[in-house]
Amino acid sequence: MVFLKLIKTICYFTCFFAKGGLIMLFVRERIKRHQLNAKNTSKACSRMIKLLDIKIELTNPKAWKLFSQENFLVVSNHVSYLDIAILTSVRPFLFITSHEMKNTPFLGQLTQLGGSLYTDRKKFTGIMGEIKNFASFLKDGFNIVLFPEATSTNGKELRAFKKSLLKVAIEAEKPILPLCIKYLSSDGQPISDINRDNFYWYGDMAFLPHFMRLIKTKKTIIEITILDKIEVNTQSDRKTLSDKAFEEISKKYYSYEHL
């Protein structure tokens, strides 16, 4: 069974890289290229989520209709690269990630072909240019996901949000949509200290050994909850927006028995 999953995984990645490479090679117009990249990523991730035997529960599926009405800077908690696959399997998104990820072998190529937007978290001199660039994608109608914890965690608690990139929503005058991801169970057992490292990817964990553990898991249930949107205008304050998003996500995240 695991061997078959590996063969299918290789096929899925090969198709993703092939199509993504063609898009990068032949589509020069920025908006169209990112649209195609996002759709290609969404399709590939939908296949992978099914292959990994992951069931995604949308606690308020009607809220997803918001995306047909307007676009958002989506703000979410973050415990693993799997978060990205989970979210984009539901609908296409662009993701803000770090230059360190861009330069990571294999994962860097995945993020580039997925249309990711990059920020240099170690240098603040170019932050305003990054904000204007990211905001331009919001203005062009894309939904962008930001993980304001700035890194994936072990899931035991939410880290304080970094506030700087919340200015992207202010610059674009687009609302913020807080979102909570919760890993509930695997093979009938709740996610706990015993099995969390099969899913959560943090610290100095190597990607390949972690993915090999992940591919052996069974019947995983992951819940996604869209919370109340936060209106934004040019007079909005980053700290206020960050505190509000953190509060909304925290209430949902800690509403479960915390293991």
N, C-alpha and C positions, 0 to 999 in steps of 0.2 A: 504493500500500500504506500509506504513512504517512498519507495523507488519510483512508483508510478507518479506520485506527486512531484518528485524531482524532475522527471522527464517532462511533465506538463509545465512545470515552472520554467524550465529552460526554453521550451517552445514559446511560452507567453512572453518571456523577456526578449527572446530573439525577434518575435513579431513587433514588440514595442520599440526596440532599438531600430529595426529596419524601417518601420513607418516613421518614427521620429526623425531618423536621419534624412529620409526623403523630404520631410516637411522643412527641416532646417536648410537643406540644400536648394530646394526649388521655390520655397515661399519666402519672399523677401519683405513683403508688407507686414509691419509689426503686429497690427491688430489681428489680421487673418492668421498669421503664424502662431500667435499665442492661443487663439481660439482652437486651432487644429491640435496644437500640443495638449491643451487641456482636455479636449475630447478624447484624444488618443490615450492619455493617462487614465481618464475615467473608465474607459472601456477595458483597459488592461487590468486596472485595479478591481473592477467588478468581477473579472474572471478569477483573479487571485483570491479575493475574499471568499468566493464560492469554493475554490479549491482547498482553502485552508479550513473549511467547515466552520466559518464564522457567520453567525446570525446577527444582523444589526436591527435593533429595536428602536424605532423612532417614537419617543413618548408622546409627541404632539405632531403627527404627520401633517396636519392642516397648516402648521406654521411654515412648512417648506414652500407653501404657495406664495409666501412673501417674495421669494426670488423671482417670481413671474411679474412682480409689480415694481421692484426697484432692486438695486444692487448695494452691497454692504462691504464694510471692513469687518470680517468675522473674527472674533476674538475667542480663543479656546484654551483650555488646559492642555498639557502635553506630557505624555509618558513614553512615547515610542515613535519610531518611523512608521509603525503600523497605523498610527492616528491619521497620517496623510492618506494612506490607502483606503482606510475606512471612510473618511469624509468624501474623498473624490470618487469613491465608488457609488455614492448616493447622487452626486451631481458634480459637474466640472468646477474646479476652483483653480486659482493661482495661489501659490504659497510663498511667503517671505521666509527665506532661510539665510544662513550665514555663508560668508566666503569660505570659511573652513569646510563646510559641507560641500561647496562647489569643488574644492580641491581634494576631496576624499575620493580615492579610487572606487570606481563602480557607482557608488551612491552619488558622486558628483555628476557623472554622466546621466544618471537617472533624473536628477533634478533639472539639469539643463534641457534635456529632451522633454521634460514635463512642463517647461515654461516657467520655472521658478524665478523669483525676483530675489536679488542678493543684497545683503547688508553686511557691512564690515563692523562688527561689534567691538573691535579692538581700537578703532580709530573714529573719532567724533568730528574730524575736520570736514568730512564729506557728507555728514548726516543730512544737511538741508537739501543737497542735491538728490540724495536717495529718497527723501520724503517727497520732493516734487516729482520724481520719476514714478514712484509708487502711486502717488495721487493721480497721475495722468492715466494710469490703468483703471483706477476707479471711475474717473470721469468718462473713460471710454466704455464703461458698462461691465467691466469684469468684477467678479466677486473675489476678494483677496482674503486669505486666511493668515492671521498673525498669531503666533504663540508668544504672548508677552512675558512668559516665564523665562524666555530666551534660551532655554535648553530643556531637553526631556528629563523627567525626574523619576524617582522610584515610586511615585504615586501615593506616598504616605501623607503628604500634605501639599497644598498649593504654595508655590514660592511667590514672593512679592513680585508684582508685575513691573516690568520696565516700561517707563512712560513715554519715552522719546518718540517711538513710531506711532503712537496714538494720534500724533499730529497729522498723519496721512489722511485720516478721516476729516480733520478740520480743514486741511488744505483743499480737499476735494469736495467739502461740504456734503458728505455722505454719512448716513447713520452707521452706528456700530451695532453689530448683532452678536451678543454673547452666546456662547455655546458650551455645553458641558458634555464631555466624553467620559463614560464610566464603564470599566471592564467588570462585568458581573460574575461570570462563572466560566469554567471550562470542564468538560466531561462530567458535568453534574456537581462539581465542587466549586465553592465560592473562591474568587481570587483572593489570595492571602500571601503571607510571607513564604508559604510552602511552594506556591506555583507562580508567583507574580513575575519572576525573572524569565519565564517562558515567553512573556509578552512585553514587559517593560524593558526599554533599552535606554540605558543611562550610564553616566560616568565614563569609564574607559572600556566598556564592553565592546568586543570585536563583533562586527556585523555577521560574518559567515557562521561562526558557532552559534550565535543567537538565532539566526534564521533557521538553522538545522533543528534547534529545539522547538521553534515555533511550528515548523512544518509537521512535527510529530504530534501536535496537540489535536484534540477532538472537541467538537460541539461547543465552540466558544460563543458566549452571548455578550454583546457589547451594546450599550445603550447610548443614544445621542439625544440630547434635549436642547432645543432652541429656546432661549430665554427672551424676555422682553427687549425689544430693540431700544437703543439709546439714541435719541435725536442729537444731531450735531449741527453747529453753525460756526461762522468765522469767529464768534466771540467765545466759543467753548474753551474750556481749560483742560489741558492734558491730565493733570492730576485728578480733577473731578471725574473725568471720563474713565480713567484707569481705576479709581476707587469704586466707581459704580459697577463697572464690569467685573472687578474682582469680587465685590459683594454678591452680585447675582450668581456668578459661577460657584462661589464658595457655598452659598446656601444650598444649591442643588448638590454639589459634590459631597458635602458633609451631611446630607439628609439621609444617607445610607448608614448602615452599621459600618464603621470604619475599621478595616482589618489591617 
